[in-house]
Amino acid sequence: VGLAQYGPDGGYLSGNRAFTFLFTGLVDLLRPGVPFADHLERLADTAFLPADRARVLRLARRDTGTGGRDAVVLQRRDGRWVQLELRPQMDGRTVAIWLDVTARVSAEAELDRLRERLTDAIESINDGFVLFDAEDRLVLSNSAYRRAYRIAALRTGERFEDLLREGIESGLYAGGGDADWVARRLAHHRRSEDPLEMPLADGRWMRVTERPTAEGGIVGIHVD
């Protein structure tokens, strides 16, 4: 972790070895009193991608001695990513914390790619697909599921029971809605028994197969 201290007037005070190692192009500017803005302007010209220049220069124009914590993630020209966090101190100094977050950014990018693949996969299924977590809250669903139940949009995190009751209120189910029906439907959902054939008010029948996941959630396949 690279650390650099700046005085109340924004002038450089000191930095650790990791800071100088991260930005060797600043060596000639690591003198007491050199403004924080000068450091960032040099880094904008030599260390960071041209596309991030404007963001870096906006930081350079910030008063280091005021405001709360700021954090920004920037990509270096060598392909690595660093995060800068500015922490004002009670005595007016500001500590600039430079952290190499390349591994984190790469992991987040890979997670995004995995999410896209998962979304593509479940969208390729003709039948309705829905996943609830261990607290029985909605994680994801495909468009076939939403079409089957005439749902324009679903809110991630909504409980299965709440979705069930919303369907009852909208008249979705045939002959469903009393307390016993709700209890039976919830019990089937949570026990993940044999497939359930469930009539809808518009005359369609849905075959619902629900299975537990390794993490305690429930995945459902809904076939018209």
Order of alpha helices (4+ residues) and beta strands (2+ residues): beta-beta-alpha-alpha-alpha-beta-beta-beta-alpha-beta-beta-alpha-alpha-alpha-beta-beta-beta
